[in-house]
């Protein structure tokens, strides 16, 4: 299992465009990918509405978990994208 933590610094928080890009990137890997934030867990392989429904804003803490055969690669790719977008 691979994990990483991130605090949103983008003043706009998580909106539709970056949410879609994050889901697309996570979907490129076989490993499961989950986000825990605001007391809820959301699959990064699910739909955009679940992710957007968290209402993530600047300052919110995000905990990501990856499990599976390519978990290290998935974690590295998604964390790089998150740091670029948020």
N, C-alpha and C positions, 0 to 999 in steps of 0.2 A: 504494500500500500504506500502510495506517495501522497504527500500533503503539502499545501502551502497556504499562507495567510496573507491577506492584503487589505489595506484600508483605502477606500476610494478617496482620491484627491481631486478628481475632475469635478468642478463646481456644478456641472449639469447632472452629476450622478449617472446612473445606468438608464439610458434611454433606448429606443428601438434599434437604431443602427448598430451600436456596439453589442447589444444583446444578441442580435441576429448573427453577428460575426463570431461571437463567443460560442454560440450553439453550433455553428457551422464547423468551427475548428475542433470542438470536442467530438463532433460526429465523424471526423476523419480517422478516429482511433477505435480499436476494438474494446478497450478498457471502459469500464463504467466511470462516469464523472459526475460528482455531486457538489453542490454548493450549499453550505449552511450559513444562514444569515437571519438576523432578527427572530431567532427561535424556530426557524423553519428550514427544512431540507428540500432542495429542488434538484432534479436530475438535469444535467446539462445536455442530455440526449432527448429531452422532452420538448414541449412546445414553448414558444416565446411568451405566451400569456402567463405561464407559471413563473417564469423568471421575472417578467415585468411586474407581476402581481406583488412582488416583494417590496416594491417602491424604494429601491436602493438609492441613497443620496450621498453626497460628499460627507466623509467622516464615518460612514458605516463600515463595519469590519466584516470581511468575507473569509470563510474557511472552505477550502477546496480539498476534495479527496478523490483519488484515482485508484482503481483496482482493476487489475487484469494483465494480460500478456505484454502490453506496450505502455504500462502505466508511467514509466519514467519519461518516455518520449511525449506522452500526452500531457503530463504535468509540465514539462519544460515548454512545450508549445503553447499551451493555454496560459501559463503564467506570463510568458513573454508578451502575448497578445493583451492580457489584462493590464499589464504595466504600461503598455503603449496606449490603450484606449481609455483607461480609467485612472 
